Amino acid sequence: MKYLGRLLLLAAFSAPVYCQVPDVHEGSKLAAQSTSDAPPRLESDLIDGLILNRAMTRVGHRFYREFVAAYRDIGGMTEHGGLSIVELATARSGSKISVLHNRKPIFVTVVSPASRQLDKLAEQVARRVDSILKQNKKQASWAQWLDPDLAPDEF
């Protein structure tokens, strides 16, 4: 009896497993992705579009997930040099969540652990952060013409 049980177990694991693989034709719209281990040519290639998660609590991690999803859904600017979502948790008042761009806060909010509007808040923050980044980019392009010394400093 013991031998028969082992034989059935062995037969179950040695049975072939079939899966359906989609056909890939020459005219398909699949784009080849680079999997090269070569270092990027520019440092900005490393951090453009990156959104770091520095949350500590479950509420902060949920806010991060919803923020990133909303930011990508609205087609947020990807040439921003890196964003960070930083959470400072307190026992009394909930979490202070900051969105940093180049280590400078561009949006700060306080979220209660009992908040039921976290998804909606994350979407509003994503829209606001995107508009701030676009505004900063536009101002930076005009700032070069406001400086009487048109050459950048050498230091």
C-alpha positions in Angstrom: 0.0 0.0 0.0 2.8 2.4 0.9 4.5 1.6 -2.4 1.3 2.3 -4.4 1.0 5.7 -2.7 4.5 6.7 -3.6 4.0 5.6 -7.2 0.8 7.7 -7.5 2.6 10.7 -6.0 5.5 10.3 -8.4 3.1 10.0 -11.3 1.3 13.2 -10.3 4.5 15.2 -10.3 5.8 13.7 -13.5 2.7 14.5 -15.6 3.3 17.0 -18.3 2.0 20.6 -17.7 0.6 22.4 -20.7 0.3 26.1 -21.1 -0.8 28.3 -23.9 1.9 30.6 -25.3 0.7 33.5 -27.6 2.2 33.5 -31.1 4.6 36.3 -31.8 4.6 37.4 -35.4 7.0 39.7 -37.2 4.4 42.4 -37.5 3.4 42.4 -33.8 3.6 45.6 -31.7 5.8 44.2 -29.0 8.7 46.4 -28.3 12.1 45.0 -27.4 13.3 45.9 -24.0 16.9 46.5 -23.2 18.2 44.2 -20.5 21.8 45.4 -20.8 23.9 45.6 -17.6 25.9 48.5 -19.0 25.9 51.6 -16.9 23.7 54.5 -18.3 25.5 57.3 -20.2 24.0 60.1 -18.1 23.3 60.2 -14.4 19.8 61.6 -15.1 19.0 58.3 -16.8 19.2 56.6 -13.4 16.7 58.8 -11.6 14.3 60.3 -14.1 10.8 59.1 -13.3 11.8 57.5 -10.0 9.5 57.8 -7.1 11.0 56.6 -3.8 9.0 55.2 -0.9 10.2 56.3 2.5 7.0 55.4 4.3 6.9 53.6 7.7 3.3 52.6 8.4 0.6 50.8 6.6 -1.2 54.1 5.9 2.0 55.6 4.4 2.6 52.6 2.1 -1.0 52.7 1.0 -0.7 56.4 0.2 2.5 55.7 -1.8 0.8 53.0 -3.8 -2.2 55.1 -4.6 0.0 58.2 -5.3 2.1 56.3 -7.8 -0.9 54.7 -9.5 -2.6 58.1 -9.8 0.5 59.9 -11.0 1.0 57.3 -13.8 -2.7 57.4 -14.7 -2.7 61.1 -15.2 0.5 60.9 -17.3 2.6 62.7 -14.8 5.9 64.3 -15.8 8.7 61.7 -15.9 11.6 64.0 -16.3 11.6 65.3 -12.8 14.9 64.0 -11.4 13.3 61.9 -8.7 10.5 62.3 -6.2 10.4 60.9 -2.6 7.3 60.2 -0.5 8.5 60.7 3.1 6.3 59.8 6.1 6.8 61.0 9.7 4.5 58.9 11.9 3.2 60.3 15.2 1.1 58.4 17.8 -1.4 61.2 18.4 -2.1 63.0 15.1 -1.4 60.4 12.4 1.2 60.7 9.7 2.8 63.7 8.2 3.4 62.9 4.5 5.8 65.0 2.4 6.5 64.8 -1.3 10.1 65.9 -1.9 11.6 66.9 -5.2 15.4 67.1 -5.1 15.2 66.9 -1.3 13.0 70.0 -1.1 9.4 69.7 0.0 6.9 70.6 -2.7 3.8 69.2 -0.9 3.0 68.4 2.7 -0.1 66.9 4.2 -1.2 65.2 7.4 -3.2 62.0 7.2 -5.2 60.4 10.1 -5.0 56.6 10.4 -8.8 56.6 10.4 -9.0 58.5 7.1 -11.3 56.9 4.6 -10.5 59.4 1.8 -6.8 58.3 1.4 -7.3 57.2 -2.2 -9.0 60.5 -3.2 -6.3 62.5 -1.3 -3.5 60.6 -3.1 -5.1 61.4 -6.5 -5.4 65.1 -5.6 -1.8 65.2 -4.4 -0.6 63.5 -7.6 -2.4 66.1 -9.7 -1.0 69.0 -7.6 2.6 67.6 -7.7 2.4 67.2 -11.4 1.2 70.8 -11.9 3.9 72.1 -9.5 6.6 70.2 -11.4 5.4 71.5 -14.8 5.3 75.1 -13.4 8.8 74.7 -12.0 10.1 73.5 -15.3 8.5 76.4 -17.1 9.9 78.9 -14.6 13.4 77.4 -15.0 13.3 77.8 -18.7 12.4 81.6 -18.4 14.8 82.2 -15.5 17.9 82.0 -17.8 16.7 85.1 -19.6 16.1 87.1 -16.4 19.7 86.9 -15.3 21.8 89.9 -16.7 24.9 87.7 -16.7 23.9 85.2 -19.4 26.9 83.0 -18.8 26.5 80.4 -16.0 28.9 80.7 -13.1 32.0 78.6 -13.3 31.9 77.5 -9.7 
